[in-house]
Amino acid sequence: MKVAVIGANGQLGSDLCRVLAAHGIEIAPLTHRDLEISDAAQADRVLESIRPDVVISTAAFHKVEECEKQPAQSFAVNAMGPCNLARVCGRLDALLVHFSTDYVFDGKQQRPYTETDLPGPLNVYAVSKLAGECMVPFSCRRYFVIRTGGLYGVAGGAGKGGNFVETMLKKAAEHAPIRVVNDQVLTPTFTGDLAEVVSQIIRPEVCGRTGAYGLYHITAEGQCSWYEFARKIFELEKLAVDLQPIGAAEFYSSVQRPAYSVLSKQKLNRLGLAMPGWEEGLARYLAARRAGVPQTANALAR
Ligand SMILES: NC(=O)c1ccc[n+]([C@@H]2O[C@H](COP(=O)([O-])OP(=O)(O)OC[C@H]3O[C@@H](n4cnc5c(N)ncnc54)[C@H](OP(=O)(O)O)[C@@H]3O)[C@@H](O)[C@H]2O)c1
């Protein structure tokens, strides 16, 4: 099996490359330099030259404040990007794995969202990602659209300084009081754990089952607010921090976000697959960060 990984140096993409290679799967890693997904002709040319059995795309324009200011660019990448990939995958009869977001929901529900719950996006990023989800099934027979959320991974931390855990640890080192939103509930998800489950879902014995393709919710298990997530980070790192809960209304942002975006994993569980709890994933991330070696649930179990 040959797998093309798009966004190969991102948080999720780099963990996918590492996990797939560890499973002995041939990978063709593609960075933004190699392929711009909003360019249909380039997507055709690059993927037709590789002829992969599976295309996994982690590429997205997901700076939510920027998406609000640039709706056309947001739709070019997040809606037309997956459309372009689905068309070429359809022609090559390749399996397409595309990632979407928990932000497609409005957050008014009090129980985990299932794949059949009605989306109600609150911002441009979420609308464009929802459009991207809808584009995939038109052109591609074999696909997984995976909604996930609250991602953090070692590459993001090291390469971009761009995930919540790294932001919290940096703030703790500054010894100033830290205020974190306590009325937005989600499930933080370590990209190493998500990559491990994706490596399972693309196996022919799993995805080849009748009716297995389609839309899935995949995050870690459990739920917490951003404040509770921060508290756990400092507890595990044994850091004494002046941490204060605040309401989302006190934290100025030009973008509306769902107050509750926990996703049900029951459909994933019916495939015989499961994700670990978010606290376990966080402990693994912190250990990986300290050791400089990313780890996954399976790697630890062996
Ligand atoms: N991060 C989260 O909390 C979160 C939550 C819900 C859903 N998701 C979804 O999960 C997926 C992976 O997220 P992530 O956090 O791993 O993202 P990430 O670390 O930013 O990685 C995205 C990768 O895609 C590349 N890329 C961006 N725009 C591209 C384009 N137009 N064409 C080709 N490559 C492009 C980026 O390269 P450059 O950096 O060089 O541009 C980067 O390598 C995305 O689809 C995202 O929408 C993420």
The ligand as an ORCA input file, in Angstrom:
! r2SCAN-3c Opt
* xyz 0 1
  N      -5.511     22.018     14.975
  C      -6.713     21.748     15.478
  O      -6.987     21.934     16.658
  C      -7.793     21.176     14.569
  C      -9.098     21.046     15.059
  C     -10.088     20.499     14.239
  C      -9.770     20.085     12.965
  N      -8.499     20.233     12.500
  C      -8.194     19.808     11.129
  O      -7.189     18.810     11.192
  C      -6.322     18.921     10.058
  C      -4.869     18.932     10.509
  O      -4.631     20.002     11.412
  P      -3.157     20.306     11.997
  O      -3.359     20.961     13.311
  O      -2.294     19.103     11.891
  O      -2.654     21.413     10.952
  P      -1.186     21.958     10.697
  O      -0.227     21.545     11.760
  O      -1.316     23.421     10.401
  O      -0.786     21.203      9.352
  C      -1.399     21.499      8.132
  C      -0.417     21.176      7.033
  O      -1.025     21.460      5.761
  C      -0.170     22.341      5.014
  N      -1.010     23.213      4.207
  C      -1.709     24.303      4.620
  N      -2.388     24.837      3.595
  C      -2.126     24.061      2.509
  C      -2.531     24.099      1.155
  N      -3.343     25.064      0.712
  N      -2.080     23.136      0.309
  C      -1.235     22.181      0.752
  N      -0.791     22.093      2.021
  C      -1.237     23.025      2.897
  C       0.625     23.105      6.053
  O       1.827     23.590      5.487
  P       2.324     25.103      5.818
  O       2.275     25.237      7.312
  O       3.707     25.116      5.245
  O       1.356     26.010      5.118
  C       0.866     22.020      7.104
  O       1.949     21.198      6.753
  C      -6.813     20.159      9.285
  O      -7.663     19.730      8.243
  C      -7.627     20.934     10.293
  O      -8.658     21.699      9.686
  C      -7.505     20.767     13.267
*
